[in-house]
Amino acid sequence: MIEHLAHQCRRFFKRRALKDERFAFLFDPPPPGEFVSLDCETTGLDPKSDAILSIGAVRICENRVETSQALHLFVQPGKEISAESIKIHHLRHCDLAGAMSLSEAIERLLYFIGPRPLVGYHLSFDRAMINNAIQPHIGTTLPNEMIEVAERFYRYKMRTAPQGYIDLRFDTILKDLELPVLGKHSALNDAVMTALIFVKLNSTRRAS
């Protein structure tokens, strides 16, 4: 109850800070049974200094991953891409030569997610990166509910191994839940795999 009230309070102040009324829909009630799984590829791991390179998102409707309703955006980096990050996501400046501006990508993302709760793996990082981009643009940060699949997987495993070590690495979660590994370190593929984790955990909880 306290957590819910705190969330509602934050939403109230975020709504007051909104300076672009085109995005007032972010504060509407979410469509029942709908979520958006989200992932970003970036120039590094520091939300204060790094930039978004690509955004992947896919909708989840009634516990089904709707791959036909997906978004995959490539963004002009606006800064140097480190060699270390290229080894992970394989995105170079030449690969992003025709990419869209950050402001265009953010607008398309906001229209895609709407007021739906967001699902992610290490979602706090992706949320911080997107909030850094949207706050100067619309005056506020994401008001959406956030659902972390690593946290849900931890609670799921605690039911069966309450005293044991729980490995929360992405690949380990996929293997434990017997889910397919798609091409990794693509924002869209990571978003789809995260959505599959979310759906599988929901199905497991309902069956128990």
Backbone as JSON Lines, residues from 0, in Angstrom:
{"i":0,"aa":"M","n":[0.83,-1.2,0.0],"ca":[0.0,0.0,0.0],"c":[0.87,1.26,0.0]}
{"i":1,"aa":"I","n":[1.9,1.3,0.85],"ca":[2.78,2.47,0.93],"c":[3.51,2.68,-0.39]}
{"i":2,"aa":"E","n":[3.97,1.56,-0.99],"ca":[4.67,1.66,-2.28],"c":[3.74,2.21,-3.35]}
{"i":3,"aa":"H","n":[2.48,1.77,-3.35],"ca":[1.5,2.25,-4.34],"c":[1.26,3.75,-4.16]}
{"i":4,"aa":"L","n":[1.11,4.19,-2.92],"ca":[0.88,5.61,-2.66],"c":[2.08,6.44,-3.09]}
{"i":5,"aa":"A","n":[3.3,5.92,-2.85],"ca":[4.51,6.64,-3.26],"c":[4.55,6.77,-4.79]}
{"i":6,"aa":"H","n":[4.16,5.68,-5.48],"ca":[4.13,5.71,-6.95],"c":[3.14,6.75,-7.45]}
{"i":7,"aa":"Q","n":[1.96,6.8,-6.85],"ca":[0.94,7.76,-7.25],"c":[1.39,9.19,-6.98]}
{"i":8,"aa":"C","n":[2.1,9.38,-5.88],"ca":[2.62,10.71,-5.56],"c":[3.65,11.16,-6.59]}
{"i":9,"aa":"R","n":[4.53,10.24,-6.97],"ca":[5.54,10.57,-7.99],"c":[4.86,10.91,-9.31]}
{"i":10,"aa":"R","n":[3.83,10.14,-9.67],"ca":[3.11,10.41,-10.92],"c":[2.47,11.8,-10.9]}
{"i":11,"aa":"F","n":[1.94,12.2,-9.76],"ca":[1.31,13.51,-9.63],"c":[2.3,14.62,-9.94]}
{"i":12,"aa":"F","n":[3.48,14.54,-9.35],"ca":[4.47,15.6,-9.56],"c":[5.07,15.53,-10.97]}
{"i":13,"aa":"K","n":[5.18,14.33,-11.53],"ca":[5.67,14.21,-12.9],"c":[4.65,14.82,-13.88]}
{"i":14,"aa":"R","n":[3.36,14.61,-13.59],"ca":[2.33,15.19,-14.46],"c":[2.37,16.71,-14.41]}
{"i":15,"aa":"R","n":[2.59,17.27,-13.25],"ca":[2.68,18.73,-13.12],"c":[3.9,19.28,-13.86]}
{"i":16,"aa":"A","n":[4.96,18.48,-13.95],"ca":[6.18,18.93,-14.61],"c":[6.11,18.81,-16.13]}
{"i":17,"aa":"L","n":[5.13,18.06,-16.65],"ca":[5.01,17.86,-18.1],"c":[4.8,19.2,-18.8]}
{"i":18,"aa":"K","n":[5.66,19.5,-19.77],"ca":[5.56,20.78,-20.48],"c":[5.07,20.63,-21.92]}
{"i":19,"aa":"D","n":[4.87,19.4,-22.37],"ca":[4.38,19.16,-23.73],"c":[3.12,18.31,-23.62]}
{"i":20,"aa":"E","n":[1.96,18.93,-23.77],"ca":[0.69,18.25,-23.55],"c":[0.4,17.17,-24.59]}
{"i":21,"aa":"R","n":[1.18,17.13,-25.66],"ca":[1.02,16.02,-26.6],"c":[1.25,14.68,-25.93]}
{"i":22,"aa":"F","n":[2.01,14.68,-24.83],"ca":[2.38,13.44,-24.16],"c":[1.6,13.22,-22.86]}
{"i":23,"aa":"A","n":[0.48,13.9,-22.73],"ca":[-0.36,13.7,-21.54],"c":[-0.89,12.27,-21.48]}
{"i":24,"aa":"F","n":[-0.95,11.58,-22.62],"ca":[-1.45,10.2,-22.64],"c":[-0.59,9.27,-21.8]}
{"i":25,"aa":"L","n":[0.65,9.65,-21.51],"ca":[1.51,8.82,-20.67],"c":[0.91,8.61,-19.28]}
{"i":26,"aa":"F","n":[0.03,9.51,-18.88],"ca":[-0.56,9.46,-17.55],"c":[-1.97,8.85,-17.55]}
{"i":27,"aa":"D","n":[-2.41,8.37,-18.72],"ca":[-3.7,7.69,-18.78],"c":[-3.62,6.32,-18.1]}
{"i":28,"aa":"P","n":[-4.76,5.72,-17.73],"ca":[-4.73,4.34,-17.24],"c":[-4.21,3.41,-18.34]}
{"i":29,"aa":"P","n":[-3.35,2.46,-18.0],"ca":[-2.81,1.56,-19.04],"c":[-3.88,0.6,-19.54]}
{"i":30,"aa":"P","n":[-3.78,0.17,-20.8],"ca":[-4.72,-0.85,-21.3],"c":[-4.58,-2.13,-20.47]}
{"i":31,"aa":"P","n":[-5.67,-2.73,-20.04],"ca":[-5.6,-3.93,-19.21],"c":[-4.83,-5.06,-19.89]}
{"i":32,"aa":"G","n":[-3.91,-5.68,-19.15],"ca":[-3.19,-6.84,-19.68],"c":[-2.1,-6.51,-20.67]}
{"i":33,"aa":"E","n":[-1.73,-5.24,-20.82],"ca":[-0.71,-4.86,-21.79],"c":[0.53,-4.29,-21.09]}
{"i":34,"aa":"F","n":[1.69,-4.67,-21.62],"ca":[2.99,-4.23,-21.11],"c":[3.9,-3.98,-22.31]}
{"i":35,"aa":"V","n":[5.03,-3.32,-22.07],"ca":[6.05,-3.15,-23.11],"c":[7.39,-3.56,-22.53]}
{"i":36,"aa":"S","n":[8.05,-4.5,-23.2],"ca":[9.4,-4.9,-22.84],"c":[10.38,-3.99,-23.58]}
{"i":37,"aa":"L","n":[11.38,-3.49,-22.85],"ca":[12.24,-2.41,-23.36],"c":[13.72,-2.75,-23.15]}
{"i":38,"aa":"D","n":[14.54,-2.38,-24.14],"ca":[15.99,-2.52,-23.98],"c":[16.69,-1.45,-24.82]}
{"i":39,"aa":"C","n":[17.83,-0.98,-24.32],"ca":[18.65,0.01,-25.04],"c":[20.07,-0.51,-25.2]}
{"i":40,"aa":"E","n":[20.68,-0.18,-26.34],"ca":[22.13,-0.34,-26.51],"c":[22.73,1.06,-26.44]}
{"i":41,"aa":"T","n":[23.86,1.19,-25.76],"ca":[24.42,2.51,-25.47],"c":[25.93,2.55,-25.72]}
{"i":42,"aa":"T","n":[26.48,3.76,-25.65],"ca":[27.93,3.91,-25.85],"c":[28.72,3.43,-24.64]}
{"i":43,"aa":"G","n":[28.07,3.2,-23.52],"ca":[28.74,2.75,-22.31],"c":[27.74,2.53,-21.2]}
{"i":44,"aa":"L","n":[28.22,2.42,-19.98],"ca":[27.36,2.05,-18.86],"c":[27.17,3.16,-17.84]}
{"i":45,"aa":"D","n":[27.45,4.4,-18.22],"ca":[27.27,5.53,-17.32],"c":[26.12,6.4,-17.84]}
{"i":46,"aa":"P","n":[24.95,6.35,-17.2],"ca":[23.82,7.15,-17.7],"c":[24.11,8.65,-17.73]}
{"i":47,"aa":"K","n":[25.06,9.12,-16.93],"ca":[25.34,10.55,-16.88],"c":[26.16,11.03,-18.07]}
{"i":48,"aa":"S","n":[26.92,10.13,-18.68],"ca":[27.82,10.58,-19.75],"c":[27.66,9.82,-21.06]}
{"i":49,"aa":"D","n":[27.0,8.68,-21.06],"ca":[26.89,7.89,-22.28],"c":[25.6,8.19,-23.03]}
{"i":50,"aa":"A","n":[25.53,7.68,-24.26],"ca":[24.41,8.01,-25.15],"c":[23.74,6.74,-25.65]}
{"i":51,"aa":"I","n":[22.47,6.88,-26.03],"ca":[21.69,5.77,-26.59],"c":[22.08,5.57,-28.06]}
{"i":52,"aa":"L","n":[22.3,4.31,-28.43],"ca":[22.58,3.96,-29.83],"c":[21.4,3.29,-30.51]}
{"i":53,"aa":"S","n":[20.68,2.47,-29.77],"ca":[19.5,1.81,-30.33],"c":[18.51,1.5,-29.22]}
{"i":54,"aa":"I","n":[17.25,1.42,-29.59],"ca":[16.16,1.13,-28.66],"c":[15.32,0.01,-29.26]}
{"i":55,"aa":"G","n":[15.07,-1.0,-28.46],"ca":[14.18,-2.09,-28.88],"c":[13.02,-2.19,-27.91]}
{"i":56,"aa":"A","n":[11.82,-2.39,-28.42],"ca":[10.65,-2.53,-27.57],"c":[9.65,-3.46,-28.25]}
{"i":57,"aa":"V","n":[8.96,-4.25,-27.44],"ca":[7.92,-5.15,-27.97],"c":[6.77,-5.18,-26.99]}
{"i":58,"aa":"R","n":[5.56,-5.23,-27.5],"ca":[4.38,-5.24,-26.64],"c":[4.06,-6.67,-26.19]}
{"i":59,"aa":"I","n":[3.53,-6.74,-24.98],"ca":[3.03,-7.98,-24.41],"c":[1.54,-7.77,-24.15]}
{"i":60,"aa":"C","n":[0.71,-8.62,-24.74],"ca":[-0.75,-8.48,-24.61],"c":[-1.33,-9.8,-24.11]}
{"i":61,"aa":"E","n":[-2.01,-9.74,-22.97],"ca":[-2.64,-10.93,-22.39],"c":[-1.65,-12.1,-22.3]}
{"i":62,"aa":"N","n":[-0.46,-11.8,-21.8],"ca":[0.6,-12.79,-21.58],"c":[1.09,-13.44,-22.87]}
{"i":63,"aa":"R","n":[1.02,-12.7,-23.97],"ca":[1.59,-13.14,-25.24],"c":[2.54,-12.06,-25.74]}
{"i":64,"aa":"V","n":[3.69,-12.49,-26.26],"ca":[4.66,-11.54,-26.83],"c":[4.24,-11.25,-28.26]}
{"i":65,"aa":"E","n":[3.88,-10.0,-28.51],"ca":[3.37,-9.62,-29.83],"c":[4.52,-9.09,-30.69]}
{"i":66,"aa":"T","n":[5.27,-10.01,-31.3],"ca":[6.42,-9.59,-32.1],"c":[6.01,-8.78,-33.32]}
{"i":67,"aa":"S","n":[4.74,-8.87,-33.71],"ca":[4.27,-8.04,-34.82],"c":[4.12,-6.58,-34.39]}
{"i":68,"aa":"Q","n":[4.11,-6.35,-33.08],"ca":[4.03,-4.99,-32.54],"c":[5.35,-4.67,-31.83]}
{"i":69,"aa":"A","n":[6.35,-4.43,-32.64],"ca":[7.7,-4.2,-32.11],"c":[8.27,-2.9,-32.68]}
{"i":70,"aa":"L","n":[9.24,-2.37,-31.97],"ca":[9.89,-1.13,-32.36],"c":[11.4,-1.33,-32.25]}
{"i":71,"aa":"H","n":[12.13,-0.99,-33.31],"ca":[13.59,-1.08,-33.27],"c":[14.16,0.17,-33.93]}
{"i":72,"aa":"L","n":[14.74,1.05,-33.12],"ca":[15.21,2.34,-33.57],"c":[16.72,2.46,-33.43]}
{"i":73,"aa":"F","n":[17.35,3.05,-34.41],"ca":[18.79,3.35,-34.34],"c":[18.95,4.86,-34.23]}
{"i":74,"aa":"V","n":[19.87,5.29,-33.36],"ca":[19.98,6.69,-32.96],"c":[21.37,7.23,-33.25]}
{"i":75,"aa":"Q","n":[21.42,8.44,-33.76],"ca":[22.71,9.1,-33.94],"c":[23.36,9.28,-32.56]}
{"i":76,"aa":"P","n":[24.59,8.79,-32.38],"ca":[25.16,8.77,-31.03],"c":[25.53,10.14,-30.48]}
{"i":77,"aa":"G","n":[25.98,11.06,-31.32],"ca":[26.35,12.39,-30.84],"c":[27.64,12.41,-30.04]}
{"i":78,"aa":"K","n":[28.31,11.27,-29.92],"ca":[29.59,11.21,-29.22],"c":[30.34,9.96,-29.68]}
{"i":79,"aa":"E","n":[31.59,9.85,-29.28],"ca":[32.41,8.72,-29.69],"c":[31.89,7.42,-29.08]}
{"i":80,"aa":"I","n":[31.92,6.35,-29.88],"ca":[31.54,5.02,-29.39],"c":[32.82,4.29,-29.0]}
{"i":81,"aa":"S","n":[32.91,3.87,-27.78],"ca":[34.14,3.24,-27.3],"c":[34.33,1.86,-27.93]}
{"i":82,"aa":"A","n":[35.59,1.46,-28.06],"ca":[35.91,0.15,-28.62],"c":[35.31,-0.96,-27.76]}
{"i":83,"aa":"E","n":[35.27,-0.74,-26.44],"ca":[34.73,-1.76,-25.54],"c":[33.25,-2.0,-25.8]}
{"i":84,"aa":"S","n":[32.49,-0.92,-26.01],"ca":[31.06,-1.09,-26.24],"c":[30.79,-1.68,-27.63]}
{"i":85,"aa":"I","n":[31.64,-1.36,-28.61],"ca":[31.47,-1.94,-29.95],"c":[31.61,-3.45,-29.9]}
{"i":86,"aa":"K","n":[32.5,-3.95,-29.05],"ca":[32.68,-5.4,-28.9],"c":[31.41,-6.07,-28.4]}
{"i":87,"aa":"I","n":[30.57,-5.32,-27.69],"ca":[29.34,-5.89,-27.12],"c":[28.2,-5.82,-28.12]}
{"i":88,"aa":"H","n":[27.92,-4.61,-28.63],"ca":[26.73,-4.46,-29.49],"c":[27.06,-4.39,-30.97]}
{"i":89,"aa":"H","n":[28.34,-4.29,-31.34],"ca":[28.78,-4.29,-32.75],"c":[28.21,-3.14,-33.57]}
{"i":90,"aa":"L","n":[27.88,-2.05,-32.9],"ca":[27.39,-0.86,-33.6],"c":[28.51,0.16,-33.71]}
{"i":91,"aa":"R","n":[28.88,0.48,-34.96],"ca":[29.94,1.46,-35.22],"c":[29.31,2.73,-35.79]}
{"i":92,"aa":"H","n":[30.1,3.8,-35.87],"ca":[29.58,5.06,-36.41],"c":[29.06,4.85,-37.83]}
{"i":93,"aa":"C","n":[29.77,4.04,-38.62],"ca":[29.32,3.82,-40.0],"c":[27.98,3.08,-40.05]}
{"i":94,"aa":"D","n":[27.71,2.27,-39.04],"ca":[26.42,1.55,-39.0],"c":[25.27,2.48,-38.68]}
{"i":95,"aa":"L","n":[25.57,3.64,-38.08],"ca":[24.54,4.57,-37.64],"c":[24.5,5.83,-38.51]}
{"i":96,"aa":"A","n":[25.1,5.74,-39.69],"ca":[25.19,6.93,-40.55],"c":[23.81,7.49,-40.92]}
{"i":97,"aa":"G","n":[22.83,6.62,-41.11],"ca":[21.49,7.09,-41.47],"c":[20.51,7.04,-40.32]}
{"i":98,"aa":"A","n":[21.01,6.96,-39.1],"ca":[20.13,6.82,-37.94],"c":[19.38,8.12,-37.67]}
{"i":99,"aa":"M","n":[18.29,8.01,-36.91],"ca":[17.47,9.17,-36.59],"c":[18.05,9.95,-35.42]}
{"i":100,"aa":"S","n":[17.57,11.16,-35.24],"ca":[18.0,11.97,-34.12],"c":[17.42,11.4,-32.82]}
{"i":101,"aa":"L","n":[18.03,11.74,-31.7],"ca":[17.54,11.27,-30.41],"c":[16.13,11.78,-30.15]}
{"i":102,"aa":"S","n":[15.85,13.03,-30.5],"ca":[14.52,13.58,-30.23],"c":[13.44,12.84,-31.01]}
{"i":103,"aa":"E","n":[13.73,12.49,-32.27],"ca":[12.75,11.73,-33.06],"c":[12.56,10.34,-32.47]}
{"i":104,"aa":"A","n":[13.65,9.7,-32.07],"ca":[13.55,8.35,-31.5],"c":[12.74,8.36,-30.21]}
{"i":105,"aa":"I","n":[12.97,9.36,-29.38],"ca":[12.25,9.44,-28.11],"c":[10.75,9.64,-28.34]}
{"i":106,"aa":"E","n":[10.39,10.49,-29.28],"ca":[8.97,10.69,-29.57],"c":[8.32,9.4,-30.06]}
{"i":107,"aa":"R","n":[8.99,8.7,-30.96],"ca":[8.43,7.45,-31.46],"c":[8.3,6.42,-30.35]}
{"i":108,"aa":"L","n":[9.28,6.38,-29.45],"ca":[9.22,5.44,-28.33],"c":[8.05,5.77,-27.41]}
{"i":109,"aa":"L","n":[7.86,7.04,-27.07],"ca":[6.79,7.41,-26.15],"c":[5.42,7.1,-26.72]}
{"i":110,"aa":"Y","n":[5.22,7.35,-28.02],"ca":[3.95,7.01,-28.65],"c":[3.74,5.49,-28.67]}
{"i":111,"aa":"F","n":[4.83,4.74,-28.76],"ca":[4.72,3.27,-28.8],"c":[4.37,2.69,-27.43]}
{"i":112,"aa":"I","n":[5.04,3.18,-26.38],"ca":[4.8,2.58,-25.06],"c":[3.53,3.11,-24.41]}
{"i":113,"aa":"G","n":[3.18,4.38,-24.66],"ca":[2.01,4.95,-24.03],"c":[2.09,4.83,-22.51]}
{"i":114,"aa":"P","n":[0.98,4.55,-21.85],"ca":[0.97,4.45,-20.39],"c":[1.25,3.04,-19.87]}
{"i":115,"aa":"R","n":[1.62,2.11,-20.77],"ca":[1.78,0.71,-20.37],"c":[2.95,0.54,-19.39]}
{"i":116,"aa":"P","n":[2.84,-0.4,-18.45],"ca":[3.99,-0.72,-17.6],"c":[5.16,-1.23,-18.44]}
{"i":117,"aa":"L","n":[6.36,-0.92,-18.0],"ca":[7.57,-1.3,-18.73],"c":[8.24,-2.48,-18.05]}
{"i":118,"aa":"V","n":[8.68,-3.43,-18.87],"ca":[9.34,-4.64,-18.41],"c":[10.78,-4.61,-18.91]}
{"i":119,"aa":"G","n":[11.73,-5.0,-18.06],"ca":[13.12,-4.99,-18.5],"c":[14.02,-5.83,-17.61]}
{"i":120,"aa":"Y","n":[15.24,-6.02,-18.1],"ca":[16.31,-6.67,-17.34],"c":[17.35,-5.6,-17.04]}
{"i":121,"aa":"H","n":[17.65,-5.39,-15.75],"ca":[18.43,-4.22,-15.32],"c":[17.76,-2.96,-15.86]}
{"i":122,"aa":"L","n":[16.46,-2.91,-15.65],"ca":[15.63,-1.84,-16.21],"c":[16.0,-0.47,-15.67]}
{"i":123,"aa":"S","n":[16.55,-0.41,-14.48],"ca":[16.92,0.9,-13.91],"c":[17.91,1.64,-14.8]}
{"i":124,"aa":"F","n":[18.8,0.9,-15.47],"ca":[19.76,1.55,-16.37],"c":[19.06,2.1,-17.6]}
{"i":125,"aa":"D","n":[18.23,1.28,-18.24],"ca":[17.52,1.73,-19.44],"c":[16.6,2.91,-19.11]}
{"i":126,"aa":"R","n":[15.93,2.83,-17.96],"ca":[15.06,3.93,-17.54],"c":[15.87,5.21,-17.36]}
{"i":127,"aa":"A","n":[17.05,5.11,-16.73],"ca":[17.87,6.3,-16.53],"c":[18.32,6.9,-17.86]}
{"i":128,"aa":"M","n":[18.71,6.06,-18.8],"ca":[19.14,6.55,-20.11],"c":[17.99,7.26,-20.83]}
{"i":129,"aa":"I","n":[16.8,6.68,-20.79],"ca":[15.66,7.29,-21.48],"c":[15.2,8.54,-20.75]}
{"i":130,"aa":"N","n":[15.19,8.5,-19.43],"ca":[14.8,9.69,-18.67],"c":[15.73,10.86,-18.97]}
{"i":131,"aa":"N","n":[17.03,10.59,-19.1],"ca":[17.97,11.66,-19.44],"c":[17.65,12.28,-20.79]}
{"i":132,"aa":"A","n":[17.11,11.46,-21.68],"ca":[16.78,11.96,-23.02],"c":[15.44,12.68,-23.05]}
{"i":133,"aa":"I","n":[14.44,12.18,-22.3],"ca":[13.11,12.76,-22.43],"c":[12.88,13.97,-21.54]}
{"i":134,"aa":"Q","n":[13.58,14.07,-20.42],"ca":[13.29,15.19,-19.51],"c":[13.53,16.54,-20.16]}
{"i":135,"aa":"P","n":[14.65,16.76,-20.86],"ca":[14.79,18.05,-21.54],"c":[13.76,18.24,-22.66]}
{"i":136,"aa":"H","n":[13.25,17.14,-23.16],"ca":[12.36,17.16,-24.32],"c":[10.92,17.48,-23.92]}
{"i":137,"aa":"I","n":[10.42,16.86,-22.83],"ca":[9.02,17.05,-22.46],"c":[8.85,17.58,-21.03]}
{"i":138,"aa":"G","n":[9.95,17.74,-20.32],"ca":[9.88,18.36,-19.0],"c":[9.74,17.42,-17.83]}
{"i":139,"aa":"T","n":[9.53,16.13,-18.11],"ca":[9.35,15.17,-17.02],"c":[9.98,13.84,-17.4]}
{"i":140,"aa":"T","n":[9.95,12.88,-16.48],"ca":[10.5,11.55,-16.73],"c":[9.38,10.53,-16.86]}
{"i":141,"aa":"L","n":[9.73,9.31,-17.2],"ca":[8.72,8.27,-17.42],"c":[7.87,8.04,-16.17]}
{"i":142,"aa":"P","n":[6.54,8.12,-16.3],"ca":[5.67,7.85,-15.16],"c":[5.24,6.39,-15.08]}
{"i":143,"aa":"N","n":[5.64,5.58,-16.07],"ca":[5.15,4.21,-16.18],"c":[5.63,3.35,-15.02]}
{"i":144,"aa":"E","n":[4.8,2.38,-14.65],"ca":[5.21,1.36,-13.69],"c":[6.38,0.58,-14.29]}
{"i":145,"aa":"M","n":[7.34,0.19,-13.45],"ca":[8.53,-0.54,-13.9],"c":[8.53,-1.95,-13.3]}
{"i":146,"aa":"I","n":[8.76,-2.95,-14.14],"ca":[8.79,-4.34,-13.69],"c":[10.14,-4.95,-14.06]}
{"i":147,"aa":"E","n":[10.92,-5.34,-13.08],"ca":[12.25,-5.9,-13.27],"c":[12.17,-7.43,-13.27]}
{"i":148,"aa":"V","n":[12.53,-8.06,-14.41],"ca":[12.38,-9.52,-14.49],"c":[13.39,-10.25,-13.61]}
{"i":149,"aa":"A","n":[14.58,-9.68,-13.38],"ca":[15.55,-10.33,-12.5],"c":[14.99,-10.44,-11.08]}
{"i":150,"aa":"E","n":[14.29,-9.42,-10.64],"ca":[13.67,-9.45,-9.31],"c":[12.57,-10.5,-9.25]}
{"i":151,"aa":"R","n":[11.77,-10.59,-10.3],"ca":[10.71,-11.59,-10.33],"c":[11.29,-13.01,-10.38]}
{"i":152,"aa":"F","n":[12.38,-13.18,-11.14],"ca":[13.02,-14.49,-11.2],"c":[13.59,-14.86,-9.84]}
{"i":153,"aa":"Y","n":[14.16,-13.9,-9.13],"ca":[14.7,-14.15,-7.79],"c":[13.59,-14.65,-6.85]}
{"i":154,"aa":"R","n":[12.45,-13.99,-6.87],"ca":[11.35,-14.41,-6.01],"c":[10.85,-15.8,-6.4]}
{"i":155,"aa":"Y","n":[10.83,-16.08,-7.7],"ca":[10.42,-17.4,-8.19],"c":[11.37,-18.48,-7.68]}
{"i":156,"aa":"K","n":[12.68,-18.24,-7.75],"ca":[13.65,-19.24,-7.31],"c":[13.67,-19.39,-5.8]}
{"i":157,"aa":"M","n":[13.35,-18.33,-5.08],"ca":[13.35,-18.41,-3.62],"c":[12.3,-19.4,-3.11]}
{"i":158,"aa":"R","n":[11.29,-19.65,-3.91],"ca":[10.27,-20.62,-3.49],"c":[10.81,-22.04,-3.49]}
{"i":159,"aa":"T","n":[11.81,-22.3,-4.36],"ca":[12.34,-23.66,-4.49],"c":[13.71,-23.82,-3.86]}
{"i":160,"aa":"A","n":[14.48,-22.71,-3.76],"ca":[15.82,-22.8,-3.18],"c":[16.06,-21.59,-2.28]}
{"i":161,"aa":"P","n":[15.32,-21.5,-1.15],"ca":[15.39,-20.29,-0.32],"c":[16.74,-20.05,0.33]}
{"i":162,"aa":"Q","n":[17.55,-21.1,0.48],"ca":[18.84,-20.94,1.13],"c":[20.0,-20.94,0.14]}
{"i":163,"aa":"G","n":[19.7,-21.16,-1.12],"ca":[20.77,-21.32,-2.1],"c":[21.14,-20.04,-2.82]}
{"i":164,"aa":"Y","n":[22.26,-20.11,-3.56],"ca":[22.7,-18.98,-4.39],"c":[21.85,-18.94,-5.66]}
{"i":165,"aa":"I","n":[21.4,-17.76,-6.03],"ca":[20.56,-17.61,-7.22],"c":[21.32,-16.77,-8.24]}
{"i":166,"aa":"D","n":[21.62,-17.37,-9.36],"ca":[22.36,-16.72,-10.44],"c":[21.38,-15.89,-11.26]}
{"i":167,"aa":"L","n":[21.59,-14.58,-11.29],"ca":[20.67,-13.69,-11.98],"c":[21.2,-13.21,-13.33]}
{"i":168,"aa":"R","n":[22.21,-13.88,-13.86],"ca":[22.68,-13.5,-15.19],"c":[21.61,-13.81,-16.23]}
{"i":169,"aa":"F","n":[21.57,-12.99,-17.26],"ca":[20.52,-13.09,-18.27],"c":[20.49,-14.48,-18.91]}
{"i":170,"aa":"D","n":[21.65,-14.97,-19.33],"ca":[21.72,-16.28,-19.98],"c":[21.26,-17.39,-19.04]}
{"i":171,"aa":"T","n":[21.6,-17.26,-17.76],"ca":[21.23,-18.28,-16.78],"c":[19.71,-18.31,-16.59]}
{"i":172,"aa":"I","n":[19.09,-17.13,-16.56],"ca":[17.63,-17.07,-16.42],"c":[16.96,-17.73,-17.62]}
{"i":173,"aa":"L","n":[17.44,-17.42,-18.82],"ca":[16.86,-18.03,-20.03],"c":[17.0,-19.55,-19.99]}
{"i":174,"aa":"K","n":[18.17,-20.03,-19.6],"ca":[18.4,-21.48,-19.55],"c":[17.52,-22.14,-18.51]}
{"i":175,"aa":"D","n":[17.41,-21.54,-17.33],"ca":[16.6,-22.1,-16.26],"c":[15.14,-22.21,-16.67]}
{"i":176,"aa":"L","n":[14.65,-21.21,-17.39],"ca":[13.24,-21.19,-17.82],"c":[13.02,-21.89,-19.15]}
{"i":177,"aa":"E","n":[14.11,-22.48,-19.71],"ca":[14.05,-23.22,-20.97],"c":[13.5,-22.35,-22.11]}
{"i":178,"aa":"L","n":[14.08,-21.16,-22.22],"ca":[13.68,-20.21,-23.26],"c":[14.78,-20.1,-24.31]}
{"i":179,"aa":"P","n":[14.43,-19.78,-25.55],"ca":[15.43,-19.68,-26.62],"c":[16.32,-18.45,-26.46]}
{"i":180,"aa":"V","n":[17.57,-18.6,-26.91],"ca":[18.5,-17.47,-26.94],"c":[18.53,-16.94,-28.36]}
{"i":181,"aa":"L","n":[18.06,-15.73,-28.53],"ca":[18.09,-15.08,-29.84],"c":[19.45,-14.41,-30.01]}
{"i":182,"aa":"G","n":[19.69,-13.77,-31.14],"ca":[20.94,-13.04,-31.33],"c":[21.1,-12.0,-30.24]}
{"i":183,"aa":"K","n":[22.15,-12.11,-29.44],"ca":[22.29,-11.25,-28.27],"c":[22.86,-9.89,-28.63]}
{"i":184,"aa":"H","n":[22.61,-8.93,-27.72],"ca":[23.11,-7.56,-27.82],"c":[22.58,-6.83,-29.05]}
{"i":185,"aa":"S","n":[21.38,-7.23,-29.46],"ca":[20.53,-6.4,-30.31],"c":[19.43,-5.92,-29.39]}
{"i":186,"aa":"A","n":[19.14,-4.63,-29.42],"ca":[18.15,-4.09,-28.5],"c":[16.8,-4.79,-28.65]}
{"i":187,"aa":"L","n":[16.39,-5.07,-29.89],"ca":[15.1,-5.71,-30.09],"c":[15.12,-7.15,-29.63]}
{"i":188,"aa":"N","n":[16.17,-7.91,-29.97],"ca":[16.24,-9.3,-29.53],"c":[16.26,-9.4,-28.0]}
{"i":189,"aa":"D","n":[17.01,-8.51,-27.36],"ca":[17.03,-8.51,-25.89],"c":[15.66,-8.19,-25.32]}
{"i":190,"aa":"A","n":[14.95,-7.25,-25.95],"ca":[13.6,-6.91,-25.49],"c":[12.66,-8.1,-25.64]}
{"i":191,"aa":"V","n":[12.77,-8.83,-26.75],"ca":[11.92,-10.0,-26.97],"c":[12.23,-11.09,-25.95]}
{"i":192,"aa":"M","n":[13.52,-11.36,-25.71],"ca":[13.88,-12.39,-24.73],"c":[13.42,-12.01,-23.32]}
{"i":193,"aa":"T","n":[13.53,-10.72,-22.99],"ca":[13.05,-10.26,-21.69],"c":[11.54,-10.43,-21.58]}
{"i":194,"aa":"A","n":[10.83,-10.16,-22.67],"ca":[9.38,-10.36,-22.68],"c":[9.03,-11.83,-22.47]}
{"i":195,"aa":"L","n":[9.81,-12.72,-23.09],"ca":[9.56,-14.16,-22.92],"c":[9.78,-14.58,-21.46]}
{"i":196,"aa":"I","n":[10.8,-14.02,-20.81],"ca":[11.03,-14.3,-19.39],"c":[9.82,-13.86,-18.58]}
{"i":197,"aa":"F","n":[9.35,-12.66,-18.83],"ca":[8.2,-12.11,-18.11],"c":[6.97,-13.0,-18.27]}
{"i":198,"aa":"V","n":[6.68,-13.4,-19.49],"ca":[5.52,-14.24,-19.77],"c":[5.66,-15.6,-19.1]}
{"i":199,"aa":"K","n":[6.87,-16.19,-19.19],"ca":[7.08,-17.52,-18.58],"c":[6.92,-17.46,-17.06]}
{"i":200,"aa":"L","n":[7.45,-16.43,-16.44],"ca":[7.31,-16.3,-14.99],"c":[5.85,-16.09,-14.6]}
{"i":201,"aa":"N","n":[5.11,-15.32,-15.39],"ca":[3.69,-15.15,-15.12],"c":[2.94,-16.47,-15.22]}
{"i":202,"aa":"S","n":[3.27,-17.27,-16.25],"ca":[2.6,-18.56,-16.44],"c":[2.95,-19.51,-15.31]}
{"i":203,"aa":"T","n":[4.21,-19.49,-14.87],"ca":[4.65,-20.36,-13.78],"c":[3.94,-20.0,-12.48]}
{"i":204,"aa":"R","n":[3.78,-18.7,-12.24],"ca":[3.11,-18.24,-11.02],"c":[1.65,-18.66,-11.02]}
{"i":205,"aa":"R","n":[1.0,-18.58,-12.18],"ca":[-0.41,-18.94,-12.24],"c":[-0.61,-20.45,-12.06]}
{"i":206,"aa":"A","n":[0.38,-21.24,-12.51],"ca":[0.27,-22.69,-12.43],"c":[0.54,-23.21,-11.02]}
{"i":207,"aa":"S","n":[1.25,-22.41,-10.21],"ca":[1.63,-22.88,-8.88],"c":[0.51,-22.68,-7.86]}
